[in-house]
Amino acid sequence: MKVVRSTRAMYAMSQSLRIGGGVLGFVPTMGYLHEGHVSLVQLSRKHAARTVVSIFVNPTQFAPGEDFAQYPRDEERDLALCEAAGVDVVFLPGVDDLYAPDASVHVVEGSLSRTMCGQSRPMHFEGVCTVVAKLFHLVQPDVAVFGQKDAQQLAVIRRMVRDLCFPVEILAGPIMREPDGLAMSSRNVYLSDAERKSALGLSRTLGMILDCWQTGEHEAIVLEQQARAHLARVYPAVQLEYLVFCDPDTLWPCDPVPAGALVALAARVGSTRLIDNILI
Ligand code: AMP
């Protein structure tokens, strides 16, 4: 496994990887890797001869006051996990290498990124799109793998790739969960024991919505009322930010809720903001 730390070296590396031929796969991450990230590497390795993983805590997708400084980092452990997962190249760029101090060109997605997480994090997806576009230029992947865990990010990236003609196929990996159902996330490390129990409210509420839907209740308003009542009763420490029923590609709200709909939520547990979703 090669470790590449500069943008120039990454570009040279991707040029040489391409000379040998074969599909090049890419998994962008912010590190502090868990089984969810590893599952994306496995998916990449199914579709690609070589896999590049980037580890970069991207400052431009955090607003002032968010957790950029506290975001968990463990480079040594991440490299060991990548090596064990069969990653070919790990790209660890520095902030100053990736961003000129007077950078003035940004990638703005003007529709999908306005709803859901975009409402409480208005600059977030601009930061995500900009960094992913840069990483695509440097790595030049044929396929890139993103997690269904960040369903809105997946939709936004797919839209960026379509609208800016990136020659990259986007693959989605399913959400990896802890045995009790909590979606794996690098941010779970912030949770105290009590908060960890409350955090289960997210996946349990999504499970309850799925149960209701399967018994024939397809009205979004009713499903939302039941979900909110369930959260308030069983998981009062969970502060729901949003709960949406929408099309997974356009993120347009849907009511009644059809099969294939995305049910996504964001909530705070203590000071930790968590997201989760299911596809009906
Ligand atoms: P992050 O390091 O949190 O920016 O995530 C990097 C990639 O891993 C993104 O495409 C995420 O959607 C994906 N990811 C994060 N958590 C999970 C999970 N629990 N299961 C599957 N993919 C995940």
py3Dmol code that shows the C-alpha trace and the ligand (Angstrom):
import py3Dmol

protein = """\
ATOM      1  CA  MET A   1       0.000   0.000   0.000  1.00  0.00           C
ATOM      2  CA  LYS A   2       1.331   3.416  -0.974  1.00  0.00           C
ATOM      3  CA  VAL A   3       0.767   6.540   1.086  1.00  0.00           C
ATOM      4  CA  VAL A   4       0.665   9.792  -0.874  1.00  0.00           C
ATOM      5  CA  ARG A   5       0.636  13.135   0.894  1.00  0.00           C
ATOM      6  CA  SER A   6       0.856  15.797  -1.792  1.00  0.00           C
ATOM      7  CA  THR A   7      -1.551  16.738  -4.573  1.00  0.00           C
ATOM      8  CA  ARG A   8       1.285  16.676  -7.098  1.00  0.00           C
ATOM      9  CA  ALA A   9       2.318  13.151  -6.071  1.00  0.00           C
ATOM     10  CA  MET A  10      -1.318  11.980  -6.146  1.00  0.00           C
ATOM     11  CA  TYR A  11      -1.756  13.256  -9.683  1.00  0.00           C
ATOM     12  CA  ALA A  12       1.466  11.537 -10.804  1.00  0.00           C
ATOM     13  CA  MET A  13       0.378   8.344  -9.035  1.00  0.00           C
ATOM     14  CA  SER A  14      -3.044   8.289 -10.718  1.00  0.00           C
ATOM     15  CA  GLN A  15      -1.385   8.846 -14.102  1.00  0.00           C
ATOM     16  CA  SER A  16       0.882   5.848 -13.500  1.00  0.00           C
ATOM     17  CA  LEU A  17      -1.996   3.700 -12.126  1.00  0.00           C
ATOM     18  CA  ARG A  18      -3.896   4.398 -15.328  1.00  0.00           C
ATOM     19  CA  ILE A  19      -1.005   3.318 -17.562  1.00  0.00           C
ATOM     20  CA  GLY A  20      -1.402  -0.264 -16.351  1.00  0.00           C
ATOM     21  CA  GLY A  21      -5.062  -0.152 -17.365  1.00  0.00           C
ATOM     22  CA  GLY A  22      -7.907  -1.549 -15.290  1.00  0.00           C
ATOM     23  CA  VAL A  23     -10.656   0.280 -13.471  1.00  0.00           C
ATOM     24  CA  LEU A  24      -9.553   2.750 -10.795  1.00  0.00           C
ATOM     25  CA  GLY A  25     -11.851   2.968  -7.773  1.00  0.00           C
ATOM     26  CA  PHE A  26     -11.966   5.789  -5.241  1.00  0.00           C
ATOM     27  CA  VAL A  27     -13.400   6.094  -1.723  1.00  0.00           C
ATOM     28  CA  PRO A  28     -13.252   9.627  -0.277  1.00  0.00           C
ATOM     29  CA  THR A  29     -13.409   9.800   3.539  1.00  0.00           C
ATOM     30  CA  MET A  30     -12.662  12.074   6.453  1.00  0.00           C
ATOM     31  CA  GLY A  31     -10.862   9.280   8.277  1.00  0.00           C
ATOM     32  CA  TYR A  32     -11.390   7.774  11.730  1.00  0.00           C
ATOM     33  CA  LEU A  33     -12.416   4.787   9.708  1.00  0.00           C
ATOM     34  CA  HIS A  34     -14.969   2.184  10.732  1.00  0.00           C
ATOM     35  CA  GLU A  35     -16.640  -0.824   9.118  1.00  0.00           C
ATOM     36  CA  GLY A  36     -18.859   1.460   7.063  1.00  0.00           C
ATOM     37  CA  HIS A  37     -15.805   2.893   5.306  1.00  0.00           C
ATOM     38  CA  VAL A  38     -14.295  -0.578   4.947  1.00  0.00           C
ATOM     39  CA  SER A  39     -17.499  -1.810   3.270  1.00  0.00           C
ATOM     40  CA  LEU A  40     -17.110   0.956   0.674  1.00  0.00           C
ATOM     41  CA  VAL A  41     -13.537  -0.187   0.024  1.00  0.00           C
ATOM     42  CA  GLN A  42     -14.834  -3.729  -0.469  1.00  0.00           C
ATOM     43  CA  LEU A  43     -17.442  -2.468  -2.930  1.00  0.00           C
ATOM     44  CA  SER A  44     -14.772  -0.529  -4.801  1.00  0.00           C
ATOM     45  CA  ARG A  45     -12.542  -3.592  -4.965  1.00  0.00           C
ATOM     46  CA  LYS A  46     -15.417  -5.552  -6.524  1.00  0.00           C
ATOM     47  CA  HIS A  47     -15.620  -3.040  -9.359  1.00  0.00           C
ATOM     48  CA  ALA A  48     -12.049  -1.827  -9.692  1.00  0.00           C
ATOM     49  CA  ALA A  49      -8.584  -3.281 -10.146  1.00  0.00           C
ATOM     50  CA  ARG A  50      -7.072  -0.632  -7.827  1.00  0.00           C
ATOM     51  CA  THR A  51      -8.605   1.387  -5.022  1.00  0.00           C
ATOM     52  CA  VAL A  52      -7.545   4.784  -3.724  1.00  0.00           C
ATOM     53  CA  VAL A  53      -8.863   6.013  -0.358  1.00  0.00           C
ATOM     54  CA  SER A  54      -8.535   9.669   0.574  1.00  0.00           C
ATOM     55  CA  ILE A  55      -8.471  10.792   4.179  1.00  0.00           C
ATOM     56  CA  PHE A  56      -9.050  14.497   4.554  1.00  0.00           C
ATOM     57  CA  VAL A  57     -11.045  16.389   7.174  1.00  0.00           C
ATOM     58  CA  ASN A  58     -12.275  19.062   4.826  1.00  0.00           C
ATOM     59  CA  PRO A  59     -12.470  22.422   6.607  1.00  0.00           C
ATOM     60  CA  THR A  60     -14.734  24.047   4.022  1.00  0.00           C
ATOM     61  CA  GLN A  61     -17.652  21.735   4.762  1.00  0.00           C
ATOM     62  CA  PHE A  62     -17.706  22.746   8.441  1.00  0.00           C
ATOM     63  CA  ALA A  63     -19.294  26.019   9.508  1.00  0.00           C
ATOM     64  CA  PRO A  64     -17.683  28.134  12.222  1.00  0.00           C
ATOM     65  CA  GLY A  65     -18.709  26.628  15.557  1.00  0.00           C
ATOM     66  CA  GLU A  66     -19.080  23.103  14.131  1.00  0.00           C
ATOM     67  CA  ASP A  67     -16.767  20.244  15.098  1.00  0.00           C
ATOM     68  CA  PHE A  68     -13.883  20.674  12.625  1.00  0.00           C
ATOM     69  CA  ALA A  69     -11.257  21.044  15.374  1.00  0.00           C
ATOM     70  CA  GLN A  70     -12.640  18.186  17.508  1.00  0.00           C
ATOM     71  CA  TYR A  71     -13.327  15.847  14.573  1.00  0.00           C
ATOM     72  CA  PRO A  72     -11.670  12.535  15.583  1.00  0.00           C
ATOM     73  CA  ARG A  73      -8.414  11.687  13.831  1.00  0.00           C
ATOM     74  CA  ASP A  74      -6.209   8.582  14.052  1.00  0.00           C
ATOM     75  CA  GLU A  75      -3.918   8.300  11.062  1.00  0.00           C
ATOM     76  CA  GLU A  76      -1.998   5.257  12.251  1.00  0.00           C
ATOM     77  CA  ARG A  77      -5.138   3.201  12.860  1.00  0.00           C
ATOM     78  CA  ASP A  78      -6.685   4.380   9.579  1.00  0.00           C
ATOM     79  CA  LEU A  79      -3.609   3.309   7.614  1.00  0.00           C
ATOM     80  CA  ALA A  80      -3.655  -0.123   9.278  1.00  0.00           C
ATOM     81  CA  LEU A  81      -7.362  -0.535   8.431  1.00  0.00           C
ATOM     82  CA  CYS A  82      -6.742   0.492   4.813  1.00  0.00           C
ATOM     83  CA  GLU A  83      -3.838  -1.915   4.521  1.00  0.00           C
ATOM     84  CA  ALA A  84      -5.934  -4.769   5.955  1.00  0.00           C
ATOM     85  CA  ALA A  85      -8.814  -3.894   3.598  1.00  0.00           C
ATOM     86  CA  GLY A  86      -6.570  -4.185   0.538  1.00  0.00           C
ATOM     87  CA  VAL A  87      -6.406  -0.486  -0.372  1.00  0.00           C
ATOM     88  CA  ASP A  88      -3.716   0.266  -2.969  1.00  0.00           C
ATOM     89  CA  VAL A  89      -3.151   3.966  -2.306  1.00  0.00           C
ATOM     90  CA  VAL A  90      -4.072   6.220   0.603  1.00  0.00           C
ATOM     91  CA  PHE A  91      -4.140   9.920  -0.212  1.00  0.00           C
ATOM     92  CA  LEU A  92      -3.647  12.212   2.789  1.00  0.00           C
ATOM     93  CA  PRO A  93      -3.463  15.766   1.443  1.00  0.00           C
ATOM     94  CA  GLY A  94      -2.760  18.785   3.620  1.00  0.00           C
ATOM     95  CA  VAL A  95      -5.182  21.707   3.797  1.00  0.00           C
ATOM     96  CA  ASP A  96      -2.652  24.201   2.420  1.00  0.00           C
ATOM     97  CA  ASP A  97      -1.813  21.915  -0.480  1.00  0.00           C
ATOM     98  CA  LEU A  98      -5.450  21.428  -1.465  1.00  0.00           C
ATOM     99  CA  TYR A  99      -6.634  25.017  -0.926  1.00  0.00           C
ATOM    100  CA  ALA A 100      -4.911  28.180  -2.086  1.00  0.00           C
ATOM    101  CA  PRO A 101      -5.333  30.848   0.595  1.00  0.00           C
ATOM    102  CA  ASP A 102      -7.218  33.054  -1.873  1.00  0.00           C
ATOM    103  CA  ALA A 103      -9.228  30.246  -3.524  1.00  0.00           C
ATOM    104  CA  SER A 104     -12.228  31.854  -5.198  1.00  0.00           C
ATOM    105  CA  VAL A 105     -13.749  29.115  -7.355  1.00  0.00           C
ATOM    106  CA  HIS A 106     -16.267  26.833  -5.670  1.00  0.00           C
ATOM    107  CA  VAL A 107     -18.738  24.209  -6.832  1.00  0.00           C
ATOM    108  CA  VAL A 108     -22.284  25.182  -5.892  1.00  0.00           C
ATOM    109  CA  GLU A 109     -25.191  22.780  -6.291  1.00  0.00           C
ATOM    110  CA  GLY A 110     -28.253  24.954  -6.342  1.00  0.00           C
ATOM    111  CA  SER A 111     -31.212  22.697  -5.649  1.00  0.00           C
ATOM    112  CA  LEU A 112     -30.777  19.433  -3.751  1.00  0.00           C
ATOM    113  CA  SER A 113     -28.389  20.974  -1.270  1.00  0.00           C
ATOM    114  CA  ARG A 114     -30.926  23.565  -0.093  1.00  0.00           C
ATOM    115  CA  THR A 115     -33.140  21.150   1.842  1.00  0.00           C
ATOM    116  CA  MET A 116     -32.592  18.753   4.730  1.00  0.00           C
ATOM    117  CA  CYS A 117     -29.030  19.149   6.085  1.00  0.00           C
ATOM    118  CA  GLY A 118     -28.583  22.187   3.832  1.00  0.00           C
ATOM    119  CA  GLN A 119     -31.074  24.143   5.939  1.00  0.00           C
ATOM    120  CA  SER A 120     -29.048  23.987   9.128  1.00  0.00           C
ATOM    121  CA  ARG A 121     -25.676  23.753   7.289  1.00  0.00           C
ATOM    122  CA  PRO A 122     -26.088  26.187   4.371  1.00  0.00           C
ATOM    123  CA  MET A 123     -22.448  26.076   3.156  1.00  0.00           C
ATOM    124  CA  HIS A 124     -21.889  22.395   3.829  1.00  0.00           C
ATOM    125  CA  PHE A 125     -22.576  20.952   0.380  1.00  0.00           C
ATOM    126  CA  GLU A 126     -20.600  23.688  -1.351  1.00  0.00           C
ATOM    127  CA  GLY A 127     -17.621  22.513   0.698  1.00  0.00           C
ATOM    128  CA  VAL A 128     -18.388  18.874  -0.104  1.00  0.00           C
ATOM    129  CA  CYS A 129     -18.842  19.437  -3.856  1.00  0.00           C
ATOM    130  CA  THR A 130     -15.734  21.580  -4.092  1.00  0.00           C
ATOM    131  CA  VAL A 131     -13.489  19.094  -2.321  1.00  0.00           C
ATOM    132  CA  VAL A 132     -14.918  16.073  -4.146  1.00  0.00           C
ATOM    133  CA  ALA A 133     -14.433  17.827  -7.501  1.00  0.00           C
ATOM    134  CA  LYS A 134     -10.799  18.547  -6.591  1.00  0.00           C
ATOM    135  CA  LEU A 135     -10.255  14.965  -5.425  1.00  0.00           C
ATOM    136  CA  PHE A 136     -11.800  13.617  -8.641  1.00  0.00           C
ATOM    137  CA  HIS A 137      -9.373  15.757 -10.674  1.00  0.00           C
ATOM    138  CA  LEU A 138      -6.388  14.532  -8.673  1.00  0.00           C
ATOM    139  CA  VAL A 139      -7.327  10.852  -8.410  1.00  0.00           C
ATOM    140  CA  GLN A 140      -9.078  10.540 -11.798  1.00  0.00           C
ATOM    141  CA  PRO A 141     -11.167   7.533 -10.747  1.00  0.00           C
ATOM    142  CA  ASP A 142     -13.405   5.515 -13.056  1.00  0.00           C
ATOM    143  CA  VAL A 143     -15.727   4.684 -10.165  1.00  0.00           C
ATOM    144  CA  ALA A 144     -16.196   6.425  -6.828  1.00  0.00           C
ATOM    145  CA  VAL A 145     -18.029   4.893  -3.893  1.00  0.00           C
ATOM    146  CA  PHE A 146     -20.186   6.868  -1.464  1.00  0.00           C
ATOM    147  CA  GLY A 147     -22.266   5.649   1.461  1.00  0.00           C
ATOM    148  CA  GLN A 148     -26.049   5.575   1.480  1.00  0.00           C
ATOM    149  CA  LYS A 149     -25.613   6.769   5.085  1.00  0.00           C
ATOM    150  CA  ASP A 150     -25.187  10.301   3.686  1.00  0.00           C
ATOM    151  CA  ALA A 151     -28.164  10.006   1.341  1.00  0.00           C
ATOM    152  CA  GLN A 152     -28.347  13.725   0.546  1.00  0.00           C
ATOM    153  CA  GLN A 153     -24.607  13.900  -0.129  1.00  0.00           C
ATOM    154  CA  LEU A 154     -24.981  10.940  -2.502  1.00  0.00           C
ATOM    155  CA  ALA A 155     -27.771  12.693  -4.415  1.00  0.00           C
ATOM    156  CA  VAL A 156     -25.800  15.961  -4.555  1.00  0.00           C
ATOM    157  CA  ILE A 157     -22.629  14.227  -5.791  1.00  0.00           C
ATOM    158  CA  ARG A 158     -24.589  12.319  -8.434  1.00  0.00           C
ATOM    159  CA  ARG A 159     -26.065  15.621  -9.595  1.00  0.00           C
ATOM    160  CA  MET A 160     -22.632  17.285  -9.690  1.00  0.00           C
ATOM    161  CA  VAL A 161     -21.193  14.405 -11.707  1.00  0.00           C
ATOM    162  CA  ARG A 162     -24.102  14.580 -14.143  1.00  0.00           C
ATOM    163  CA  ASP A 163     -24.172  18.351 -14.501  1.00  0.00           C
ATOM    164  CA  LEU A 164     -20.396  18.884 -14.718  1.00  0.00           C
ATOM    165  CA  CYS A 165     -19.786  15.812 -16.917  1.00  0.00           C
ATOM    166  CA  PHE A 166     -17.309  14.109 -14.606  1.00  0.00           C
ATOM    167  CA  PRO A 167     -16.353  10.815 -16.282  1.00  0.00           C
ATOM    168  CA  VAL A 168     -16.897   8.944 -13.003  1.00  0.00           C
ATOM    169  CA  GLU A 169     -19.461   6.295 -12.154  1.00  0.00           C
ATOM    170  CA  ILE A 170     -20.923   6.762  -8.687  1.00  0.00           C
ATOM    171  CA  LEU A 171     -21.667   3.640  -6.659  1.00  0.00           C
ATOM    172  CA  ALA A 172     -23.598   3.616  -3.387  1.00  0.00           C
ATOM    173  CA  GLY A 173     -22.777   1.306  -0.476  1.00  0.00           C
ATOM    174  CA  PRO A 174     -25.457   0.306   2.069  1.00  0.00           C
ATOM    175  CA  ILE A 175     -25.439   1.669   5.626  1.00  0.00           C
ATOM    176  CA  MET A 176     -23.338  -0.387   8.025  1.00  0.00           C
ATOM    177  CA  ARG A 177     -24.833  -0.521  11.512  1.00  0.00           C
ATOM    178  CA  GLU A 178     -23.781  -1.549  14.997  1.00  0.00           C
ATOM    179  CA  PRO A 179     -25.419  -4.813  16.178  1.00  0.00           C
ATOM    180  CA  ASP A 180     -28.197  -2.827  17.912  1.00  0.00           C
ATOM    181  CA  GLY A 181     -28.965  -0.788  14.763  1.00  0.00           C
ATOM    182  CA  LEU A 182     -27.098   2.484  15.329  1.00  0.00           C
ATOM    183  CA  ALA A 183     -25.635   3.641  12.009  1.00  0.00           C
ATOM    184  CA  MET A 184     -21.846   3.603  12.208  1.00  0.00           C
ATOM    185  CA  SER A 185     -20.359   7.079  12.206  1.00  0.00           C
ATOM    186  CA  SER A 186     -17.027   8.596  13.161  1.00  0.00           C
ATOM    187  CA  ARG A 187     -19.058  11.019  15.301  1.00  0.00           C
ATOM    188  CA  ASN A 188     -20.479   8.217  17.499  1.00  0.00           C
ATOM    189  CA  VAL A 189     -17.280   8.542  19.523  1.00  0.00           C
ATOM    190  CA  TYR A 190     -18.646  11.849  20.902  1.00  0.00           C
ATOM    191  CA  LEU A 191     -21.572  10.083  22.609  1.00  0.00           C
ATOM    192  CA  SER A 192     -21.617   9.415  26.364  1.00  0.00           C
ATOM    193  CA  ASP A 193     -23.082   6.075  27.501  1.00  0.00           C
ATOM    194  CA  ALA A 194     -26.466   7.665  28.127  1.00  0.00           C
ATOM    195  CA  GLU A 195     -26.385   9.500  24.781  1.00  0.00           C
ATOM    196  CA  ARG A 196     -25.387   6.288  23.022  1.00  0.00           C
ATOM    197  CA  LYS A 197     -28.622   4.700  24.315  1.00  0.00           C
ATOM    198  CA  SER A 198     -30.655   7.695  23.178  1.00  0.00           C
ATOM    199  CA  ALA A 199     -28.961   7.670  19.762  1.00  0.00           C
ATOM    200  CA  LEU A 200     -30.617   4.330  19.130  1.00  0.00           C
ATOM    201  CA  GLY A 201     -33.824   6.345  18.821  1.00  0.00           C
ATOM    202  CA  LEU A 202     -32.864   7.336  15.273  1.00  0.00           C
ATOM    203  CA  SER A 203     -32.694   3.848  13.773  1.00  0.00           C
ATOM    204  CA  ARG A 204     -35.553   2.595  15.963  1.00  0.00           C
ATOM    205  CA  THR A 205     -37.802   5.402  14.754  1.00  0.00           C
ATOM    206  CA  LEU A 206     -36.930   4.646  11.134  1.00  0.00           C
ATOM    207  CA  GLY A 207     -37.708   0.980  11.832  1.00  0.00           C
ATOM    208  CA  MET A 208     -41.040   1.974  13.343  1.00  0.00           C
ATOM    209  CA  ILE A 209     -41.867   4.042  10.240  1.00  0.00           C
ATOM    210  CA  LEU A 210     -41.038   1.074   8.020  1.00  0.00           C
ATOM    211  CA  ASP A 211     -43.286  -1.190  10.140  1.00  0.00           C
ATOM    212  CA  CYS A 212     -46.172   1.302   9.877  1.00  0.00           C
ATOM    213  CA  TRP A 213     -45.649   1.644   6.128  1.00  0.00           C
ATOM    214  CA  GLN A 214     -45.654  -2.133   5.705  1.00  0.00           C
ATOM    215  CA  THR A 215     -48.948  -2.402   7.564  1.00  0.00           C
ATOM    216  CA  GLY A 216     -50.466  -0.042   4.981  1.00  0.00           C
ATOM    217  CA  GLU A 217     -50.018   3.481   6.393  1.00  0.00           C
ATOM    218  CA  HIS A 218     -48.533   5.480   3.502  1.00  0.00           C
ATOM    219  CA  GLU A 219     -49.531   9.039   4.419  1.00  0.00           C
ATOM    220  CA  ALA A 220     -46.411  11.055   5.171  1.00  0.00           C
ATOM    221  CA  ILE A 221     -48.137  13.290   7.715  1.00  0.00           C
ATOM    222  CA  VAL A 222     -49.452  10.342   9.707  1.00  0.00           C
ATOM    223  CA  LEU A 223     -46.116   8.510   9.567  1.00  0.00           C
ATOM    224  CA  GLU A 224     -44.338  11.670  10.720  1.00  0.00           C
ATOM    225  CA  GLN A 225     -46.789  12.209  13.603  1.00  0.00           C
ATOM    226  CA  GLN A 226     -46.323   8.642  14.776  1.00  0.00           C
ATOM    227  CA  ALA A 227     -42.536   8.938  14.527  1.00  0.00           C
ATOM    228  CA  ARG A 228     -42.472  12.197  16.485  1.00  0.00           C
ATOM    229  CA  ALA A 229     -44.763  10.762  19.168  1.00  0.00           C
ATOM    230  CA  HIS A 230     -42.565   7.649  19.428  1.00  0.00           C
ATOM    231  CA  LEU A 231     -39.411   9.742  19.787  1.00  0.00           C
ATOM    232  CA  ALA A 232     -40.964  12.035  22.389  1.00  0.00           C
ATOM    233  CA  ARG A 233     -42.239   9.077  24.414  1.00  0.00           C
ATOM    234  CA  VAL A 234     -39.305   6.645  24.247  1.00  0.00           C
ATOM    235  CA  TYR A 235     -36.297   8.810  23.370  1.00  0.00           C
ATOM    236  CA  PRO A 236     -36.999  12.263  24.861  1.00  0.00           C
ATOM    237  CA  ALA A 237     -33.301  13.199  24.705  1.00  0.00           C
ATOM    238  CA  VAL A 238     -33.367  13.070  20.902  1.00  0.00           C
ATOM    239  CA  GLN A 239     -33.994  16.496  19.406  1.00  0.00           C
ATOM    240  CA  LEU A 240     -35.276  15.951  15.895  1.00  0.00           C
ATOM    241  CA  GLU A 241     -33.997  18.477  13.356  1.00  0.00           C
ATOM    242  CA  TYR A 242     -35.866  17.106  10.345  1.00  0.00           C
ATOM    243  CA  LEU A 243     -37.703  14.034   9.155  1.00  0.00           C
ATOM    244  CA  VAL A 244     -38.436  13.835   5.436  1.00  0.00           C
ATOM    245  CA  PHE A 245     -40.101  11.419   3.053  1.00  0.00           C
ATOM    246  CA  CYS A 246     -38.724  12.054  -0.414  1.00  0.00           C
ATOM    247  CA  ASP A 247     -37.477  10.763  -3.736  1.00  0.00           C
ATOM    248  CA  PRO A 248     -33.853   9.583  -3.234  1.00  0.00           C
ATOM    249  CA  ASP A 249     -32.610  11.238  -6.456  1.00  0.00           C
ATOM    250  CA  THR A 250     -34.512  14.540  -6.576  1.00  0.00           C
ATOM    251  CA  LEU A 251     -35.136  14.789  -2.810  1.00  0.00           C
ATOM    252  CA  TRP A 252     -38.628  16.047  -3.636  1.00  0.00           C
ATOM    253  CA  PRO A 253     -41.038  15.329  -0.798  1.00  0.00           C
ATOM    254  CA  CYS A 254     -43.523  12.545  -1.477  1.00  0.00           C
ATOM    255  CA  ASP A 255     -46.944  12.008   0.016  1.00  0.00           C
ATOM    256  CA  PRO A 256     -48.247   9.307  -0.117  1.00  0.00           C
ATOM    257  CA  VAL A 257     -44.935   7.562   0.445  1.00  0.00           C
ATOM    258  CA  PRO A 258     -44.216   5.091  -2.372  1.00  0.00           C
ATOM    259  CA  ALA A 259     -41.975   2.014  -2.299  1.00  0.00           C
ATOM    260  CA  GLY A 260     -38.397   3.151  -2.950  1.00  0.00           C
ATOM    261  CA  ALA A 261     -38.859   6.448  -1.077  1.00  0.00           C
ATOM    262  CA  LEU A 262     -36.082   7.818   1.107  1.00  0.00           C
ATOM    263  CA  VAL A 263     -36.956   8.437   4.752  1.00  0.00           C
ATOM    264  CA  ALA A 264     -34.200  10.574   6.229  1.00  0.00           C
ATOM    265  CA  LEU A 265     -33.726  12.318   9.523  1.00  0.00           C
ATOM    266  CA  ALA A 266     -31.213  14.413  11.417  1.00  0.00           C
ATOM    267  CA  ALA A 267     -31.236  14.837  15.166  1.00  0.00           C
ATOM    268  CA  ARG A 268     -29.159  16.082  18.023  1.00  0.00           C
ATOM    269  CA  VAL A 269     -28.312  13.898  20.967  1.00  0.00           C
ATOM    270  CA  GLY A 270     -26.657  16.203  23.477  1.00  0.00           C
ATOM    271  CA  SER A 271     -24.321  18.282  21.352  1.00  0.00           C
ATOM    272  CA  THR A 272     -23.786  15.557  18.731  1.00  0.00           C
ATOM    273  CA  ARG A 273     -25.618  15.856  15.446  1.00  0.00           C
ATOM    274  CA  LEU A 274     -26.453  12.505  13.859  1.00  0.00           C
ATOM    275  CA  ILE A 275     -28.146  11.490  10.603  1.00  0.00           C
ATOM    276  CA  ASP A 276     -29.754   8.256   9.480  1.00  0.00           C
ATOM    277  CA  ASN A 277     -32.115   7.053   6.782  1.00  0.00           C
ATOM    278  CA  ILE A 278     -33.831   4.088   5.193  1.00  0.00           C
ATOM    279  CA  LEU A 279     -35.052   3.342   1.705  1.00  0.00           C
ATOM    280  CA  ILE A 280     -38.634   2.090   1.971  1.00  0.00           C
TER     281      ILE A 280
END
"""
ligand_1 = """\
23
AMP
P -17.025 10.341 6.241
O -15.669 9.849 6.577
O -17.986 10.353 7.397
O -17.012 11.631 5.454
O -17.650 9.260 5.258
C -16.949 8.831 4.118
C -17.860 7.935 3.324
O -18.253 6.832 4.130
C -19.164 8.633 2.884
O -19.470 8.243 1.552
C -20.165 8.114 3.870
O -21.484 8.096 3.368
C -19.661 6.709 4.100
N -20.150 6.175 5.370
C -20.134 6.782 6.578
N -20.730 6.012 7.501
C -21.153 4.902 6.861
C -21.854 3.719 7.265
N -22.254 3.551 8.512
N -22.115 2.770 6.330
C -21.708 2.943 5.041
N -21.055 4.032 4.592
C -20.775 4.996 5.491
"""
view = py3Dmol.view(width=600, height=400)
view.addModel(protein, "pdb")
view.setStyle({"model": 0}, {"cartoon": {"style": "trace"}})
view.addModel(ligand_1, "xyz")
view.setStyle({"model": 1}, {"stick": {}})
view.zoomTo()
view.show()
